[in-house]
Amino acid sequence: MSHAPLIIELFTEELPPKALKKFGQSFSENIEQSLNAQGLLDSSSVTTSYATPRRLAVHLSDVLAKAPNRQVKEKLLPVAIALDADGKATAPLLKKLAALGHPDISLDQLEKQGSDKAETFYLNVEVTGQTLAAGLQVALEQAIAKLPIPKLMRYQIAPGTAQVKDVEFVRPAHGLVAMHGTEIINIEALGLKAHNTTLGHRFLSKGTLTIKHADDYAKTLETSGKVIASYNNRLEKIRESLLKASNGHSVLMPESLLEEVCSLVEWPVVYTCEFEKEFLEVPQECLILTMQTNQKYFAMTDKNGKLVNQFLIVSNIETSTPEAIISGNERVVRPRLADAKFFYEQDRKKTLFERTALLSKVVYHNKLGTQLERTERVAKIAEVIGNELKKHQNSIDVSLAVRAAQLAKADLLTDMVGEFPELQGIMGRYYALNDKEHPDVAAACMEHYAPRFAGDALPVTDTGTILALADKLETLVGIWGIGLAPTGEK
């Protein structure tokens, strides 16, 4: 056949979920680039990437069985370097020719261009087109080598013989599919030989799946294997299912959480769970964060943005009787929410002001002192800024800015922020309000971190604005003062 679709699948044990999206993109892009460089892709070829927790795959349309012959012209070396005193090829020239795949070519087959010292040898030959089997072998090896794997796993296999072989990959690989149309391509990788069979969902599949044609891959996996092979299609299925199950509530679904959950399931099904209403007494940011971070659950809020005592889970199991799945997840989340409630109750037993003295035991920087010393510097800067602004706006209360500076970092010593550092500032505001501090002081405990990045919201209150300026100025002066000026990279 002149050209046909191609499917390549590497079937593995569960891949790291946070890296799956990158693995899938890298695998498909590198195979496409390699085949294209070898002249094995028609100009109309389209690449489709697949990635599930247990497989990396790529489908390419219009792949040639054999690349056409092509003329290759490569600049080699200046004649003065390429030839020795006797007019024979030097080692650098021989090495260059070997690297280009033509170690046996004779000098009279090389072209000369230029004159005198600028005279240069060129290689000008017709290269026989690569077969798909040979080209795909190279492409697959390159794609595996270029996967952004932070740490390789070493394991042993016995590929049909008594001899044990060591293999290194991100996770043990158990199957390789390589099909050009209806034909199996004879290639190998990670000690595996290519076949036309794969496995579907670990529990819902009908067993071993035979891929009869490269174009049947995704459909066969979905209908017989209960696997949505496309990462993007699976992600959108999860998003749509969450919205459908929301029952009029707003679903909190940050893209990072959606992607991580998408990397954990092959056949996503959404179920609704509940927790006790008493937990809603805890600041909702704490409950949301513990559900998202620890359990990979999707919290929901009402039309007023207030957390409700229901949450959504994305399961890898489809069943008409999901009661055990639902109750199991409700049972698992309860201790997490109870921990958050306990932290919140314990933290409120000591005021933020009572905690400030303990900042003397927290090192800010070994050249800039403790957090307490930094707090004192920020308070002085805030007082100066406040007094200057008060000359133009008499309503500004400088004492509030100083008070906020004294309290703003105290929440770093609370159990809640110790468990969830992302809540610093947010919990400071809650605890300041609990301590009956002025509302603007409480707001500044959170607002002084703003803006956290370009385009972020700015502080709303005058107190928060003054403290944010003071906090950032102290940081900048301190960093330059000890010779750690920012660079273009950090």
C-alpha positions in Angstrom: 0.0 0.0 0.0 1.3 3.5 -0.7 -0.1 5.1 2.4 -2.5 4.2 5.3 -3.2 5.4 8.8 -0.8 4.4 11.6 -1.5 3.7 15.3 1.2 3.3 17.9 0.4 2.4 21.5 2.6 1.8 24.5 0.6 0.1 27.2 2.0 0.5 30.8 1.2 0.4 34.4 -0.4 3.5 35.9 1.6 6.6 34.8 2.2 9.6 37.1 -1.0 11.6 36.9 0.6 15.1 37.1 2.9 14.3 34.1 0.5 12.4 31.9 -0.6 15.3 29.8 3.0 16.2 29.0 3.9 12.6 28.3 1.1 12.3 25.8 2.0 15.5 24.0 5.7 14.7 23.9 5.2 11.1 22.7 2.9 12.1 19.8 4.9 15.2 18.8 8.3 13.4 18.7 7.0 10.4 16.7 5.3 12.8 14.2 8.5 14.9 13.9 10.7 11.9 13.4 8.5 10.3 10.7 8.1 13.6 8.9 11.9 14.2 8.9 12.3 10.7 7.4 9.9 11.5 4.6 7.3 9.0 5.8 4.4 11.4 6.2 2.2 12.6 3.4 1.6 16.4 3.4 -2.1 15.8 4.3 -1.2 13.7 7.4 -3.0 14.5 10.6 -1.8 13.6 14.1 -4.1 12.6 17.0 -2.6 12.2 20.5 -4.0 9.7 23.1 -3.1 9.4 26.7 -4.8 7.5 29.6 -3.5 6.4 33.0 -2.2 3.2 31.4 -1.2 4.1 27.8 0.5 6.6 25.5 -0.6 6.4 21.9 -0.7 8.4 18.7 -2.6 8.0 15.4 -1.3 9.5 12.2 -3.3 9.5 8.9 -1.6 9.1 5.5 1.6 7.4 6.5 3.8 6.1 3.7 4.9 2.4 3.6 8.2 3.6 2.2 9.7 7.1 1.9 10.6 8.3 -1.6 14.2 8.5 -2.5 15.6 12.0 -1.9 18.7 14.0 -2.9 20.9 15.0 0.0 23.5 17.8 -0.2 25.6 18.4 2.9 28.5 20.7 3.4 31.5 18.7 4.7 34.9 20.4 5.4 37.3 22.8 3.6 39.6 20.8 1.3 42.6 22.0 3.3 41.3 20.2 6.4 39.7 17.3 4.6 42.9 16.1 2.9 46.4 15.4 4.3 49.7 16.2 2.6 49.4 13.0 0.5 45.9 13.9 -0.7 44.2 11.3 1.4 41.1 11.7 3.5 41.9 12.9 7.1 40.3 11.6 10.2 37.9 14.6 10.6 36.5 14.0 7.1 36.1 10.2 7.6 34.3 10.9 10.9 32.0 13.5 9.3 31.1 11.0 6.5 30.4 8.2 9.0 28.1 10.5 11.0 26.1 11.2 7.8 25.8 7.5 7.1 28.2 7.3 4.2 31.5 5.9 5.6 32.5 4.1 2.4 32.1 6.9 -0.1 35.2 7.7 -2.1 36.8 11.1 -2.6 36.0 11.3 -6.3 32.3 11.0 -5.4 32.5 14.2 -3.4 31.8 17.6 -5.0 34.2 20.6 -4.6 32.9 24.2 -4.5 34.8 27.5 -4.1 38.4 28.2 -4.8 41.8 28.5 -3.1 41.5 28.4 0.7 37.6 28.6 0.4 37.4 25.4 -1.6 35.1 23.0 0.3 33.9 19.4 -0.1 30.2 18.7 -0.4 28.3 15.4 -0.2 25.7 15.2 -2.9 24.0 11.8 -3.1 20.6 10.2 -3.6 19.4 8.5 -0.4 17.1 5.5 -0.6 13.8 6.1 1.1 13.4 4.6 4.6 10.9 1.8 5.1 8.1 2.4 7.6 9.3 -0.4 9.9 12.9 1.0 10.0 11.7 4.6 10.3 9.2 3.9 13.0 11.7 1.9 15.0 13.9 5.0 15.1 11.0 7.3 15.8 9.7 5.2 18.7 13.1 5.0 20.3 13.6 8.7 20.0 10.1 9.4 21.4 10.7 7.2 24.4 14.1 8.7 25.1 12.7 12.3 24.9 9.8 11.8 27.3 10.2 14.3 30.1 10.6 11.7 32.8 12.0 13.1 36.0 13.0 9.7 37.4 13.3 6.4 35.6 12.2 3.0 37.1 14.4 0.0 36.5 12.7 -3.4 36.2 13.4 -6.8 34.7 11.6 -8.8 32.0 12.0 -12.1 30.4 10.9 -11.5 26.7 10.1 -15.1 25.7 13.4 -16.5 26.8 15.2 -17.7 29.9 17.4 -14.7 29.8 16.3 -11.8 32.0 16.6 -8.3 30.6 16.9 -5.0 32.5 14.6 -2.2 31.3 14.3 1.5 32.3 11.1 3.5 31.9 8.8 5.7 33.9 6.6 2.6 34.7 6.8 -1.0 33.6 5.5 -1.4 30.0 3.4 -4.5 29.1 2.3 -4.1 25.5 3.1 -2.4 22.2 0.7 -1.9 19.3 2.0 -0.8 15.9 -0.3 -1.0 13.0 -0.2 0.5 9.5 -3.8 0.1 8.2 -4.5 -3.6 8.9 -0.8 -4.7 9.0 1.3 -5.1 12.1 4.6 -3.3 11.9 7.5 -5.4 13.0 9.2 -3.1 15.7 10.3 -3.5 19.3 10.6 -1.2 22.3 11.3 -1.8 26.0 11.7 -5.5 25.4 8.3 -5.7 23.8 7.4 -6.8 20.2 4.5 -5.0 18.4 1.1 -6.7 18.2 -2.4 -5.7 17.3 -3.9 -6.4 20.8 -4.3 -4.3 23.8 -6.3 -4.1 27.1 -9.1 -1.8 28.0 -10.5 -0.7 31.3 -9.0 -2.7 34.3 -12.5 -3.7 35.5 -15.1 -2.8 32.9 -13.4 -4.1 29.7 -14.5 -7.3 27.9 -10.9 -8.6 28.0 -8.2 -8.5 25.3 -9.0 -6.1 22.5 -8.0 -6.8 18.9 -7.4 -3.7 16.8 -8.4 -4.8 13.3 -7.5 -1.4 11.6 -5.5 1.6 12.7 -8.6 3.8 12.3 -10.5 1.5 14.7 -8.3 2.1 17.7 -10.2 4.8 19.6 -13.6 3.4 18.8 -12.7 -0.2 19.8 -11.3 1.1 23.1 -14.4 3.1 23.8 -17.1 0.6 22.8 -15.4 -2.7 23.9 -12.8 -1.5 26.4 -14.6 1.3 28.3 -11.7 3.7 27.7 -11.9 7.2 26.4 -8.4 7.3 24.8 -8.3 11.0 24.0 -7.0 13.0 26.9 -8.9 16.2 25.7 -12.1 14.3 25.0 -12.0 12.7 28.4 -11.3 16.1 30.1 -14.4 17.6 28.4 -16.5 14.6 29.3 -15.5 15.2 33.0 -16.3 18.9 32.7 -19.7 18.3 31.1 -20.6 15.6 33.6 -19.7 17.8 36.6 -21.9 20.6 35.3 -24.8 18.2 34.6 -24.6 16.8 38.1 -24.3 20.2 39.8 -28.1 20.5 40.4 -28.0 24.3 39.8 -25.0 24.9 42.0 -21.6 26.3 40.8 -18.9 23.7 40.6 -15.4 24.8 41.6 -13.2 23.1 39.0 -9.8 24.6 38.6 -8.1 23.4 35.5 -5.2 21.8 37.4 -7.6 19.7 39.3 -9.6 18.7 36.2 -6.3 17.7 34.5 -5.1 15.6 37.5 -8.5 13.8 37.7 -8.5 13.3 34.0 -5.1 11.6 34.4 -6.5 9.2 37.0 -9.5 7.7 35.2 -10.1 6.1 31.8 -13.9 6.0 32.0 -15.1 9.0 34.1 -18.4 8.9 35.9 -19.5 11.6 38.3 -21.4 10.9 41.6 -22.8 13.3 44.2 -21.8 13.0 47.9 -22.6 14.9 51.1 -20.9 15.9 54.3 -22.4 17.1 57.6 -23.6 20.7 57.7 -21.7 21.3 60.9 -18.5 21.5 58.9 -19.8 24.6 57.1 -18.9 26.6 60.3 -15.3 26.3 59.2 -14.1 29.0 56.7 -15.1 27.6 53.3 -11.6 28.2 51.8 -10.3 25.5 54.3 -12.9 23.0 53.3 -12.5 23.6 49.6 -8.7 23.3 49.7 -8.8 20.1 51.7 -11.3 18.5 49.3 -9.4 19.6 46.3 -5.8 18.9 47.5 -6.2 15.8 49.6 -9.2 14.0 47.9 -9.4 15.4 44.4 -13.1 16.2 44.9 -15.1 19.1 43.4 -16.7 21.4 45.9 -19.9 23.4 45.0 -21.3 26.8 46.0 -24.8 28.3 45.9 -25.8 31.3 43.9 -24.3 33.6 46.6 -20.9 31.9 46.4 -21.5 30.1 49.8 -20.2 26.5 50.1 -22.9 23.8 50.2 -22.5 20.5 52.0 -22.4 18.5 48.8 -19.5 17.7 46.6 -18.9 15.8 43.4 -16.4 12.9 42.8 -15.1 11.5 39.5 -15.0 7.8 39.7 -13.4 5.3 37.3 -16.2 2.8 37.8 -19.7 3.0 36.2 -22.4 1.1 38.1 -26.1 1.3 38.6 -25.6 0.8 42.3 -23.0 3.4 43.3 -24.1 3.6 47.0 -20.9 1.9 48.2 -18.7 4.3 46.1 -20.6 7.3 47.4 -20.6 6.2 51.1 -16.9 5.2 50.9 -15.9 8.7 49.6 -18.1 10.4 52.2 -16.4 8.3 54.9 -12.9 9.2 53.6 -13.5 13.0 53.4 -15.0 13.2 56.9 -11.7 12.9 58.9 -10.2 15.6 56.6 -13.0 18.0 57.3 -12.8 17.2 61.0 -9.1 18.0 60.9 -9.8 21.4 59.4 -12.5 22.0 62.0 -10.2 21.1 64.8 -7.4 23.3 63.4 -9.8 26.2 63.2 -11.1 25.8 66.7 -7.7 25.4 68.2 -6.2 28.4 66.4 -9.0 30.7 67.7 -8.0 29.9 71.3 -5.0 32.3 70.9 -5.2 35.7 69.3 -3.0 36.8 66.5 -1.4 39.4 68.7 -0.4 36.7 71.3 1.3 34.8 68.5 3.4 37.8 67.2 6.1 37.3 69.9 6.7 33.7 68.6 7.7 35.2 65.2 11.1 35.8 66.9 11.7 32.0 66.5 11.0 32.0 62.7 13.9 32.9 60.5 13.0 35.1 57.6 16.5 35.1 56.1 19.8 34.4 57.7 21.1 37.8 56.7 17.8 39.7 57.3 16.9 38.3 60.7 13.6 36.8 62.0 10.0 37.4 60.9 9.5 39.5 64.1 12.4 41.8 63.1 11.0 42.0 59.6 7.5 42.8 61.0 9.0 45.6 63.0 10.6 47.1 59.8 7.4 46.7 57.8 5.5 48.5 60.6 7.9 51.5 60.5 7.7 51.7 56.7 3.9 51.5 56.9 3.8 54.4 59.4 6.0 56.6 57.1 3.8 55.8 54.1 0.6 56.3 56.1 1.8 59.7 57.4 2.7 60.9 53.9 -0.7 59.8 52.5 -2.6 61.4 55.4 -1.3 64.8 54.2 -3.4 64.3 51.1 -6.3 62.2 52.5 -7.2 63.1 56.1 -9.4 60.0 56.5 -6.4 57.6 56.5 -5.9 56.1 60.0 -2.1 55.4 60.3 -2.6 53.4 63.5 -4.6 50.8 61.6 -1.8 50.3 59.1 0.8 49.9 61.9 -1.5 47.4 63.8 -2.1 45.4 60.6 1.7 45.3 60.0 2.1 43.8 63.5 -0.5 41.1 62.9 -0.2 40.2 59.2 2.4 37.4 59.5 1.1 35.9 62.8 -1.2 33.4 60.9 2.0 31.7 59.7 2.2 30.2 63.2 -1.3 28.7 63.1 -2.1 25.0 62.6 -4.3 25.7 59.7 -1.7 27.6 57.7 0.9 25.0 58.8 -1.3 22.4 57.1 -2.3 24.6 54.1 0.3 27.3 53.4 -1.9 28.5 50.5 -4.2 29.9 53.1 -1.8 32.4 54.6 -3.4 35.8 54.7 -6.9 34.3 54.1 -6.8 32.8 57.6 -5.2 35.9 59.0 -8.3 37.8 58.0 -10.6 35.2 59.6 -8.6 35.1 62.9 -8.3 38.9 63.0 -12.1 39.2 62.7 -12.5 36.6 65.4 -10.2 38.7 67.6 -12.5 41.7 67.1 -9.8 43.6 65.3 -10.9 46.6 63.1 -12.4 45.3 59.8 -9.7 47.2 57.8 -6.9 45.5 59.8 -8.4 42.1 59.2 -8.8 42.9 55.5 -5.1 44.1 55.3 -3.9 40.8 56.7 -5.1 39.2 53.4 -4.8 42.2 51.1 -1.1 42.9 51.8 -0.1 39.9 49.7 -1.8 41.5 46.6 -1.0 41.8 43.8 0.6 38.3 43.8 1.2 38.3 40.0 0.8 40.6 37.0 -2.9 41.4 36.5 -3.9 40.3 40.0 -6.5 42.3 42.0 -5.2 45.2 44.1 -5.9 45.9 47.7 -9.3 47.5 48.3 -8.8 49.2 51.7 -6.4 52.1 52.4 -4.9 50.0 55.2 -4.3 47.1 52.9 -2.8 49.3 50.2 -0.4 50.9 52.7 0.7 47.5 54.2 1.1 46.0 50.7 3.4 48.8 49.7 5.4 48.6 53.0 5.7 44.8 52.7 7.0 44.9 49.2 9.3 47.8 49.7 10.9 46.0 52.7 11.4 42.9 50.6 13.0 44.8 47.7 15.4 46.9 49.9 16.3 43.8 51.9 17.1 41.7 48.8 19.2 44.4 47.2 20.9 45.1 50.6 22.3 41.6 50.9 23.3 41.4 47.2 20.5 39.2 46.0 19.1 41.5 43.3 16.5 39.9 41.1 17.6 38.7 37.7 15.7 37.9 34.5 15.3 34.3 35.7 14.5 34.7 39.4 
